[in-house]
Amino acid sequence: MNEREYMDTNRAHWDEVTPIHVASAFYDVSAFKGGRTSLDAVERAEVGDVRGKTLLHLQCHFGMDTLSWAREGAVVTGVDYSEPAIAQARALGEELGIDARFVVSNVYDLPGAIDGQFDVVFTSYGALCWLPDIAAWARVAAGFVKPGGFFYIAEFHPVSMVFDDAPEIDDLRVRYPYFPAEAPLRFDDWGDYTDRSVGLNNRTTYEFLHPVGDVVSALCDAGLRIDFLHEFPFSTFQFLPITERRPDGSVRLTKHDGCVPLLYSIKATKPA
């Protein structure tokens, strides 16, 4: 398979799970409609005040984070390659009366789909593993940043992704590689991360490995200046069986807490 075929397979999966996600307790759309933000504390604190700023959200899924940034005062554009996801994003924005633009496009084709540059280019949580070419991704992202603006990502730490995530695992045990191989990892899991019991027709997915060093180097090579790289001992999602959600909403290890990075963030500015 080539890169486009991998991405087409993944897109079919996301097309199918979008309505499952919209209806799930995991995303809790009803609470969002009631005013709850879908943004986590990390990105809200690190991105800062977005009032009056233009913001481009890459890989926005069905738009809850994009619309949350609009509620924070940003002028938002959300992009995703799943047509059902963008249809849901548009419908949600219209229902709530939130002014937002949503565009169907994969990241690599985005320069041919929209024009202009933005004060903030944003992406988060589980986005990079679906991208085969991190250098091309960085060039596209950097190209949409205005001079003096910045790119920001909050993402699951690839170190945490090497561990076995089978439900019966009761300790940290390496299962997956950290460094990329010639082919991506293939998964044929039943279910979905919002509902493990659901049956899917398009359950095969391919994931690409991107060490933190590759991400930082790609952003630098694309002409951005790294303002910070932060690593955190907590996450926003319980992707390992030996994790628990704390009262503050963070997800931490029940064993070896603080010994393994679970999350990282990068802010990178385009020189004025």
C-alpha positions in Angstrom: 0.0 0.0 0.0 1.1 3.6 -0.5 0.6 6.6 1.7 -2.7 7.6 0.1 -4.1 4.1 0.5 -3.2 4.1 4.1 -4.9 7.4 4.6 -8.0 6.3 2.6 -8.4 3.3 4.9 -8.1 5.5 7.9 -10.6 8.0 6.6 -13.2 5.2 6.0 -12.8 4.3 9.7 -13.3 7.9 10.8 -16.3 8.3 8.5 -17.9 5.3 10.2 -17.1 6.2 13.8 -18.1 9.9 13.6 -21.8 9.3 14.4 -20.8 6.9 17.2 -18.6 9.6 18.7 -21.3 12.2 18.4 -23.7 10.0 20.3 -21.2 8.8 22.9 -20.9 9.7 26.6 -17.1 10.1 25.9 -17.7 13.3 23.9 -20.9 14.3 25.8 -22.2 16.6 23.2 -25.2 17.5 25.3 -22.9 19.0 28.0 -21.1 20.9 25.2 -24.4 22.3 24.0 -25.0 23.4 27.5 -21.9 25.4 27.6 -19.1 23.1 28.6 -15.8 23.6 26.9 -14.2 20.6 25.2 -10.7 22.1 25.6 -8.4 20.8 28.4 -6.5 23.0 30.9 -3.1 22.5 29.2 -4.0 24.0 25.8 -6.2 26.7 27.3 -3.3 27.9 29.5 -0.6 27.6 26.9 -2.4 29.0 23.9 -3.7 31.9 26.0 -6.1 34.6 25.0 -7.4 34.1 21.5 -10.0 36.9 21.5 -10.1 38.5 18.0 -7.4 36.1 16.7 -7.8 33.9 13.6 -7.3 30.3 14.4 -6.9 27.3 12.1 -7.6 23.9 13.7 -6.0 21.0 11.8 -7.7 17.6 12.0 -10.7 19.0 13.9 -12.9 15.8 13.8 -16.5 17.0 14.3 -15.5 20.4 15.6 -16.1 20.6 19.3 -12.6 22.0 20.1 -12.9 24.4 17.1 -16.2 25.6 18.4 -14.8 25.9 21.9 -12.1 28.2 20.6 -14.8 30.2 18.9 -16.5 30.5 22.3 -13.2 31.8 23.6 -13.4 34.6 21.1 -11.3 33.3 18.2 -12.3 33.5 14.5 -12.1 29.8 13.7 -11.6 27.5 10.7 -11.7 23.8 11.3 -10.3 21.2 8.8 -10.8 17.5 8.6 -10.6 14.9 5.9 -13.8 13.1 7.0 -16.9 14.5 5.2 -19.3 13.1 7.8 -17.2 14.8 10.6 -17.3 18.1 8.9 -21.1 17.8 8.2 -21.5 17.2 12.0 -19.3 20.1 12.8 -21.2 22.5 10.6 -24.6 21.3 12.0 -23.4 21.7 15.6 -22.1 25.2 14.9 -25.3 26.2 13.2 -27.5 24.7 16.0 -25.5 26.6 18.6 -25.3 29.8 16.6 -21.5 29.8 16.7 -19.8 31.5 13.7 -17.3 29.0 12.3 -15.9 27.8 9.0 -15.4 24.1 8.4 -13.5 22.7 5.4 -13.2 19.1 4.1 -9.5 18.4 3.3 -6.6 16.3 4.4 -3.7 18.2 5.8 -1.4 17.7 2.8 -4.0 19.1 0.3 -5.0 22.0 2.4 -2.9 24.7 0.6 -5.2 24.0 -2.4 -8.4 24.2 -0.4 -8.0 27.5 1.6 -6.1 30.7 1.3 -4.6 33.1 3.9 -2.7 32.8 7.1 -3.7 32.7 10.7 -2.6 34.1 14.1 -2.8 30.6 15.6 -2.5 27.1 13.9 -3.7 24.5 16.4 -3.9 20.7 16.6 -4.2 18.2 19.5 -4.5 14.7 20.9 -4.2 11.8 18.7 -3.6 13.8 15.5 -0.1 12.9 14.4 -0.4 9.1 14.3 -2.6 9.4 11.3 0.0 11.3 9.2 2.6 9.4 7.1 4.9 12.4 6.4 5.7 14.6 9.4 8.0 16.9 7.4 5.3 17.7 4.8 2.8 18.2 7.7 5.1 20.7 9.3 5.6 22.7 6.1 1.8 22.9 5.6 1.2 24.0 9.2 4.0 26.6 9.1 2.8 27.9 5.8 -0.5 28.9 7.4 1.0 30.8 10.3 1.2 34.5 10.0 4.5 36.2 10.6 4.5 36.8 14.3 1.9 34.1 14.9 2.4 30.7 16.2 1.7 27.0 15.8 0.6 24.9 18.9 0.2 21.2 19.5 -0.7 19.2 22.6 -0.3 15.5 21.9 0.0 12.1 23.5 3.7 11.5 24.2 5.1 8.8 21.9 7.1 7.3 24.8 3.8 6.4 26.5 2.6 4.7 23.3 5.2 2.0 23.4 3.5 0.2 26.3 1.0 -2.7 26.1 -2.5 -1.4 26.2 -4.4 -4.7 26.5 -7.1 -4.6 29.2 -5.5 -7.3 31.3 -2.1 -5.6 31.6 -1.3 -4.6 35.2 2.1 -3.0 34.7 4.2 -1.1 32.1 5.4 -3.5 29.5 6.9 -2.5 26.1 4.9 -3.8 23.2 5.2 -1.2 20.4 8.3 0.5 18.9 9.2 4.1 19.5 11.0 4.7 16.2 9.2 4.3 12.9 9.7 1.3 10.7 9.2 0.9 6.9 5.5 0.3 7.3 3.0 1.8 9.8 1.5 -0.2 12.6 -1.7 -2.0 11.6 -4.7 -2.5 14.0 -7.7 -4.6 13.4 -9.4 -4.0 16.7 -13.1 -4.5 17.2 -14.9 -1.5 18.7 -13.9 2.1 19.1 -12.1 4.0 21.9 -15.5 5.5 22.9 -17.2 2.1 22.9 -15.2 -1.2 22.8 -18.4 -3.2 22.2 -19.5 -1.6 19.0 -18.9 -3.6 15.7 -17.4 -1.7 12.8 -17.2 -2.5 9.1 -14.1 -0.4 8.7 -12.1 -1.5 11.8 -8.7 -1.6 10.2 -6.5 1.4 10.8 -2.8 2.3 10.2 -0.8 4.4 12.6 2.5 6.2 12.0 5.2 6.7 14.6 6.7 10.2 15.1 9.3 10.6 17.8 9.3 14.0 19.5 12.7 14.8 18.0 11.3 14.3 14.5 8.3 16.6 15.3 10.6 19.3 16.7 13.1 19.0 13.8 10.3 19.2 11.2 8.8 22.4 12.7 12.3 24.0 12.8 13.0 22.9 9.2 9.7 24.5 8.2 10.9 27.9 9.4 9.3 28.0 12.9 11.1 28.9 16.1 10.5 26.7 19.1 9.2 28.7 22.0 8.8 25.7 24.3 8.6 21.9 24.4 6.8 20.8 27.6 6.4 17.2 28.8 3.8 16.2 31.4 3.4 13.1 33.7 -0.4 13.1 33.1 -2.7 12.7 30.1 -6.2 13.6 29.1 -7.2 10.1 28.0 -7.1 6.7 29.7 -5.3 4.8 26.9 -3.4 2.5 29.3 -5.1 0.1 31.7 -3.0 1.2 34.7 -4.2 4.7 34.6 -6.9 6.5 36.6 -8.7 9.8 36.3 -8.0 12.2 39.2 -10.5 14.7 40.7 -8.8 17.5 38.7 -9.6 15.7 35.4 -6.1 14.6 34.7 -5.2 10.9 33.9 -2.2 9.5 35.7 -0.5 6.1 36.1 -1.5 4.0 39.1 2.0 2.6 39.1 5.3 4.4 38.4 3.4 7.7 38.5 5.6 10.6 37.4 8.2 8.3 35.8 6.9 8.3 32.2 5.8 11.3 30.1 2.2 10.9 28.9 1.7 14.2 27.2 3.7 16.9 25.5 3.1 20.3 24.0 5.0 22.5 21.6 4.6 26.2 20.8 6.5 27.4 17.7 6.5 31.0 16.4 7.0 32.3 12.9 9.5 35.2 13.0 7.8 38.5 12.2 
